[in-house]
Amino acid sequence: MSSFDVVIIGSGPGGYVSAIRCAQLGFKTAIIEKYSSLGGTCLNVGCIPSKALLSSSHLYEEGMKHFEPNGIEITGELRVNFEKMVARKQAVVDQTVGGINFLMNKNNITVFEGTGSFVDATHVEIAKADGTAETIEGKNIIIATGSKPSNLPFIKLDKERIITSTEALKLPEVPKHLVIIGGGVIGIELGQVYLRLGAKVSVVEYLDRIIPGMDSALSKELTKVLKKAGMKFYVSHKVQGVERNGDEVVVTAENAKGETITLEGDYALVSVGRKPYTDGLKAENAGVKITDRGMIEVNDHLQTATANIYAIGDVVRGPMLAHKAEEEGVMVAELVAGQKPHIDYNLIPGVVYTWPEVAAVGKTEEQLKEAGTKYKVGSFPFKALGRARASGDLDGFVKILADEKTDEVLGVHMIGARTADLIAAAVTAMEFRASAEDISRMSHAHPTFAEAIKEAALAATENRPLHI
């Protein structure tokens, strides 16, 4: 029987990053993956392929809408080769997964293909595709099995016309009318992909706004931009039924007044969140406790009820984000090594990769109001930036929330060009407990989108932005 210092079940961002860190710390490490491809949901059917399609569709939209005003003339018809676009997406995925394979080899990490399940607290059985099984021993075991798309109990997914995000990444055609159930990050991102490519897109959301987990000002601005582009929204609508009739899908929903609407499309994307994936894990054999909602119970050190077994990523509490899983994977590896790492969960940023991009870190204005925290607000619009005018990216703003007395930055909320990258500056400032004045006194290169952060900080500090 093979024996390891650390055995990791699941090779998504949390699992493979944890494996690398364990190996760097000198542990003999193994990783178990049920599929033939490493990288989990994120690399195979999540973050990476969706961003590849977002990028390709953005280029097409640029050509259709923005080339001519910039003096770029195209002779002939600009058209989409959707099959080639999907193939390019898959090539990006394959290259990225290949990189994970390289990293496993580089760090001498043993990879087992199969479904891992607990025999007891130190032994994991690996059921392989050919019907055979192998048991390995781990002094420490990390559960990193991730999540899968949620569904509503009355919706029957056929994965052809009534689909999840997995199928939406490899459709055989651009939909004529895509009905999206759920206005969260995944649904809105994929909705923009197909909207750009010519589909009619309708979003049905149970709550009163899209991206409801983020600051309401971001939701309002993104809704305005996407409505202008042609996306239809039905917020405060509860889906009652989804039926397929041949190549047609009919979605019925009820609004707050009790009125029923009917949407007819050729595809319905069910995007109502994700749930922890622990199927077949046999956690009870190792004394690992799972909540009624499917989450694995852990303490502040991400230890389960069994001290040598840890859990990270989407199977534990907190936002289901790849970078959150990575940080937890590193933390657990270092805890096993006797170090004292720490994660500030308040400072894990969230991003929506639409265009304009949406990004945030820290507390929302709604959260501060609910907590009774006295705060001040500084905001600055992208349209006032020279860089934004030069590139034509005028939508959006940066909003900074700071403590009314101490001026410490409590939250930063952005929507606009490149905010997915700009948010790192806010995270850095907040990690060092910067004040809004600290940010306002830092030099920001001109002309850049980052100047909006400085201007918003000036607005929060003394209500004196320079360019509005």
Buried (B, 14 or more C-beta within 10 A) or exposed (E): EEEBBBBBBBBBBBBBBBBBBBBBBEBBBBBBBBEEBBBBBBBBBBBBBBBBBBBBBBEBBBBBEEEEEEEEEEEEEEEBEBEEBBEBBBEBBEEBBEEBBEBBEEBEBBBBBBBBBBBEBBBBBBBEEEEEEBEBBBBBBBBBBBBBBEBBEEBEBEEEBBBBBBBBBEBEEBBBBBBBBBBBBBBBBBBBBBBBBBBBBBBBBBBEBBBBEBBBBBBEBBBEBBEEBEBBBBBBBEBEEBEBEEEBBBBBBBBEEEEEBEBEBBBBBBBBBBBBBBEEBBBEBBBBEBEEEEBBBBEEEBBBBBEBBBBBBBBBBBEBBBBBBBBBBBBBBBBBBEEEBEBEEEBBBBBBBBBBBBBBBBBBBEBBEEEEEEBBBBBBBBBBBEBBEEBEBBBBBBBBBBBEEEBBBBBBBBBBBBBBEBBEBBBEBBEEEBBBBBBBEEEBEEBBBBBBBBBBBBBBBEEEBEEE
